[in-house]
Amino acid sequence: MRFAVGVNHTPRWHDFNAGTIQADLAGIVGAGITDVRFLVPWDGPPSVLEQLEAFVGLIADAGLRCLPSLTCTAGIGNIYSGTLLERQVAFARDAGSRLRAHPAIVAWDIGHAFTTVSPPPGGKVTSGEHASEPAAERTLAGWSKSLADAFRTASGLPATVGTTSDDLTHDNNVRLATLCVPLSFASIQGSNVSLDFARDRLDVEGLPFLAMLTAAFSFKPTFVTGFGNPSYPYYTDDENAAYCTQVLERLHQDGRLGAYWFTWPGSESSVTAALGAFAQERPETVKPRDMPMISSTYYYRTLPASTQTLYDAFLSFIADRRRPLMSS
């Protein structure tokens, strides 16, 4: 299986224009990029389902693959149970059946940045001597299973979920081991702007470290579904292009499934050229080689020190592996 390289690019659902979309997709294809991830609002108007079907059709016509990711209005309420969960499951069944076994769909993402959209309820419950678990852990596991099962039954396709760097650097009451049980792979997204442990603003090991944590805590293959840094005034295009290439090299070396830049930079961007160049190498995925890991229970209990301690250990663990990349 080849390492996937793509971009995040969502159409304007409120002003869906096939001509504009085709032009954007042509630019992505022309750059040599192979995959597109996009957000689709499950709480949108009924027309979204028809537009979703049309958009995936345009993606397929362009020769691209895609990862549709469910999202909704921030602050909508508790999406993990009750009526809102029922609405998500109904949407998953409708969308999955319309696009059953579609060859252009890599998988369904059941919830983009879900803890940001709907923060899980707080509180802890005792789970054994000297141990506790989030009170919401089993509720989130049930939410994940309900949506993954709905997509698998209706579409015959796998599922993942959109965790973010904040779910690892803070205790948002998410535990990947239970959340990811029904999923085919785990996923993570993040930017150096939000990584307090990063050595500097262009630290190219921060995202690979978080991907390793995700793989270790989920016990699943891991995909980086969004990475990158905002442009001016934070980073120049050339800085981001160099960062992009170096992060892709490291994620591939570490055995991840692929990575998508957080946006479509446009045909003239140096980042686009970097993404296309790496995609055209068509590297095969490799077997992960991750360092031994502490339990997630201990990790979250000892935040934020545990993140920094493990990052320092990670840098030592991958030092020999990285030398060929440092000299290239």
N, C-alpha and C positions, 0 to 999 in steps of 0.2 A: 504494500500500500504506500502510495507516495505522500510525502509531507505536503499538506494543503496550505496555500498562500492566498489570502483574500483581503477584501476591504468590507467595512460596514457602510451600507448605503441604502437608506430608506426612502421610498417615494413619498411624495406629498399626497397622502390618502384623500385629503379634502379637496385636492385639485389634481386628480389623477390624469396624467397626459401621456399617452402611449408614445408619442413622438419624442417628447423630452426624455422619457425613460430609455427609449431605444438609443438615443444619442449618447446618454451617459454609459449605457452598457457597451456600446461600441468603443468608447474610450477605454473602458476597463479591459475589454478583450484586446484592443490594440496595444495596450501596455504589456500584455502577456500574463496578466493576472487571471486566475482560474475560478475564484470563488467570491460569492457575495453573501454577507449576512445582513438581514434587515429586520426591523421591528414591525409587528402587526398588532394593532390594538383590539383585544378581544371585547372591549367595551365600546367599540366604535359603532357606527351605523350599520345596518344590514348590508349595505353596498360593499362593505369592506371584504366580505367573502368572495364576491364576484371579482373585485379588484385584485385580491390575493391570487385567485386562480389565473387572472390575466397576467399579473406580474410574473408569476412562476413560469408561465408560458413564454413570455418575452425573454426571461433568463435562459430557458432551455433553447429557444431559437438562436440565442447569441452563442450557445455552446458553453455556457457557464454552469456552475453548481451553486446551490444556495443553502443557507441555514436560516429558516424563518424563526423569529424569536417573539414569543407573546409578550405583550406589555399592556399597560392600562394607565388610566389617569392617576397620577400620584395623589395620595391622600384619600383614595376611594374607600378605604376601610380595610378590615381584616379579610384578606383574600384566601386564607388558608382553610376556611370551613364555611358551612352555611350556604346561604344563597349565592354569594360571590363565587364560591368554589363550584357550585352547580352551574353557574353561567360559564365559567372557564371550561368545564368538562363538556358542556354542550357545544361551545365554540370549537374545542379540539375535535369532537366527533364530526361536526359539520365540515371543518377545514380538512381534516384527515380523509374523509370519504370523498370529497371533491378532488383531492390530489392523491388518491390512493396509489401507493407504490410508484410515485412519480420519479423518474430516473434523475431529474435535476436536483432533487432534495437530498441533502446529505443526512439530515436529521431535523427534528423539531426541538427548539429550545423552549421549555415550558414556562420560563419566566425571566425576562431580562432585568438584571439588577433588582431582584425581587425584594430584598430587604430595604432598599431605598424607597421603592414604590409603596411597600406596606411593611413597616418594621414589625417583626414578630413580637408577640407578647413577652414581657420579661419574667423574671423569677426563676428559681432553681428548685429542684426536688432531689431528695436523697436517693442515690442509686446503689449504695453499698458503703462499706466502711471507708471513711475519709473521702468519699467521692460523691459527686452530684452531677445532675444533668439539667439542661434547660427545661423548664416546664413546657415550652413550646416544641421541644425536639420531636416528639412523636406526632404532634399535629402537623409539623412541616413534612415529616416522612410520609404521613398519610396524604397530604396535598400532592407531593411528588408522585406517589404511586398512582393516585387517581388520574392525574394528567398523563403520565407516561403510559398507563394502561389504555386510556382513551385513544391516544395517538397510535399506539401499537395495534389496537384492535381495528380502528377505523382506517388507518393508512398503511399498516404493515411496515412502518418505518421506525427507526430508533429515536430516542430522546436524550436530551441533556438539560442542564439548568444553568442560568446565568449568574453564578456567584461573582463577587468582586473582591478586589484586594482588601477592602474594608471588612469583609467577612472573615479575613484571616488576621488582620492587624488589630481588630477589636472583637469583643465578644458580642456578636449580634444574635446570640441564641440559635446559631446554626451549627449543626454537627454533620460534616460531610459523609461520615461513615453510614449514617442512617438515611440522610437525604438522598444519597446517590445509589442506594441499593437497586431500585428499579430502572436505573439509567444505563445506557450503553457506554457512556464516557462522561467524565467530569469536565467542567470548563471554568475558566477564570479570566477576568479582565482587569486591567489596571494601567495606571500612568505613573511615571516617576514623580510627578507633581505631588502625589498623595502618599508617597512612601517615605516615612520619617526615618527609616533605617538605612536608606540609600546613602552611599558614600559621597556622592556628588550628584549634580543635576543630570548628568549623562551616564550614570551608573548602568551598565548594560547587563548586570547580573541580578538586579532587583526582580524583574519579571520572571526570569528562569527560576529564581529561588521560590517565588510564590507558586509557580507551576509545580515545582517539586513538592512543596507543602500540600498542595491540592491533591496530587497523586497519592501521597503518603496517607493523608487523612481520609480520602475517599475510597482507596483501594481500587481505583479505576484508571484506565488510560486517560490522559488529560489533554485538552485542547485549549489554546489561548484564543478566545473569541473576540478579544478587543485589547489592543495595546497601542501605545503611542503617546505623544505629548502635544499639547496645544501649541500653535505657532506664536508669532509675535504677540505679546512681548516676552514670551517665555523661551522659545527655541526658534532658531532659524531653520529654513527648509533644508539646508545642507547638513545642519546638525542632526535633524530628525532622520535624514536619509542614511547617514552613517550609523546612527543609533539603530535604525530599522534593520539594516543588514547584519549588524553584530548580534542583535537579539535573536533574529531568525537563525543565524548560525548556531547559537547556543541552545535554543529550544530544540532544534533538529538534533544536535549532538546529544542532548539529554534524553531523547526518546519520546518527545511530545508528538501529538498527532498533526499539529499545524498551528497557524497563527494568522489572525486577521487584523489589519491596521484599523484603528478606531473610526476612521472616516474615509471617504473617497477624496484624495488630495487634489484630484484634477489631472488632466493629461500632461500639463507642463511641469508638474512638481518633480523634484529630485527623489522624493519618497516613492512616487509612482514608479519611477525608473528602477529604484532599488527593489521594490516588491516584484516587479516584472522580471528583473534579472534573476532573482532567487527562484521564482516560480518556474522559469524556463530551464533551470538546472534539473528540475523534476527529481529531487532527491527522494529516495525511499526512506520510510520511517525506520528507525533502529530500535533495538530493545532498550528500555529504560535502564539506567544505572544510577539508582538513587541511594543516598546515604541512609544509614539506620536512623529511625525516627522515634521520638518520645511519644507518649500517648497524647491524643488531642485533649483529654481531660486535664492532664498536667499542663499542657501548653496554654490552654485558655486560662487556667487558674493562676498562672505566673506571668501573664501579660503585664506590661509590654516587654519586660526583660527577656522573656523566652524568644521573642522574634529576633531581637538583636543577637542573643547567644547562638541561636540556630543559624542566623545569617553568617556570622563569623565562622561557624563550623562548616557551613556550606562552601564558603570561599576556599577553605583549606581542602575540603573534600574534592573539589573540581579543579584544583590548581594544575595538576599534571595533565588532565584532560584538555585544559584550555590552551596549553602552550602552543600547539600548532595554529590555533586561531590567532593568538597574539603575534605570531611571527609572519602571518600571511598578509 
